[in-house]
Amino acid sequence: MKPMTLAGVVLLVLGLVALAYQGFTYTSRETVVDVGPIQATAEKKETVPIPPIAGGAAVVAGLALLIAGQRKG
């Protein structure tokens, strides 16, 4: 597979995933109290949004690279 076509497929798939999920969530642990042998931690959920325009732009760029890769070869 040509590099341009492969990059187009990757961008297309990532763009569709970004449009479908619109972000991702992860959990981080934070130490609240640390007094001698006693520790208290709290789990905090963080969400990182992915704007739909970024997913759409990735889809459009992926399609453009697929078309350019097919025409070049």
Buried (B, 14 or more C-beta within 10 A) or exposed (E): EEEBBEBBBEBBEBBBBBBEEBEEEEEEEEEEEEEEEEEEEEEEEEEEEBEEEBBEBBBEBBBBBBEBBEEEE
